[in-house]
């Protein structure tokens, strides 16, 4: 994956020194951790379900 290598490339010598000598991790800002993704899916899915049930219930009972 050349795209990932290009994205994680340090932008100056100081950052490269910090990553190589001091052992600083390369920042991975591309995606969220799995537990946060799952929580987000449940929240957004729940909101959508509540809206759909609310609209259907409104049309059926009014």
C-alpha positions as CSV (number, residue, x, y, z in Angstrom):
1,X,0.0,0.0,0.0
2,X,2.0,3.0,-1.2
3,X,-0.7,5.4,-0.1
4,X,-0.2,4.5,3.6
5,X,3.5,4.9,3.3
6,X,3.1,8.3,1.7
7,X,0.7,9.4,4.4
8,X,2.9,8.3,7.3
9,X,6.0,10.0,5.9
10,X,7.5,12.6,8.3
11,X,7.2,16.2,7.1
12,X,10.5,17.4,8.4
13,X,13.8,16.2,9.9
14,X,12.8,16.9,13.5
15,X,9.8,14.5,13.2
16,X,11.9,11.9,11.5
17,X,14.5,12.1,14.3
18,X,11.7,11.8,17.0
19,X,10.2,8.8,15.2
20,X,13.6,7.0,14.7
21,X,15.7,7.8,17.7
22,X,13.2,8.5,20.5
23,X,10.8,5.8,19.4
24,X,7.7,8.0,19.0
25,X,4.9,6.2,17.2
26,X,3.8,7.3,13.8
27,X,0.4,8.9,14.2
28,X,-2.5,7.0,12.7
29,X,-5.2,9.6,12.1
30,X,-6.9,7.7,9.3
31,X,-9.5,5.8,11.3
32,X,-11.2,5.4,14.7
33,X,-10.7,2.4,17.0
34,X,-13.2,-0.4,16.7
35,X,-15.1,0.1,20.0
36,X,-15.7,3.7,19.1
37,X,-16.9,2.7,15.7
38,X,-19.3,0.2,17.2
39,X,-20.7,2.7,19.7
40,X,-21.2,5.2,16.8
41,X,-23.0,2.6,14.7
42,X,-25.4,1.7,17.6
43,X,-26.1,5.4,18.3
44,X,-26.7,6.4,14.7
45,X,-28.7,3.2,14.0
46,X,-30.8,3.8,17.1
47,X,-31.6,7.4,16.2
48,X,-32.6,6.3,12.7
49,X,-34.8,3.5,14.1
50,X,-36.5,5.9,16.5
51,X,-37.2,8.3,13.7
52,X,-38.6,5.6,11.4
53,X,-40.8,4.2,14.2
54,X,-42.0,7.7,15.1
55,X,-43.0,8.6,11.6
56,X,-44.8,5.2,11.0
57,X,-46.5,5.5,14.4
58,X,-47.5,9.1,13.7
59,X,-49.2,8.1,10.4
60,X,-50.9,5.0,11.8
61,X,-52.3,6.5,15.0
62,X,-53.2,10.0,13.9
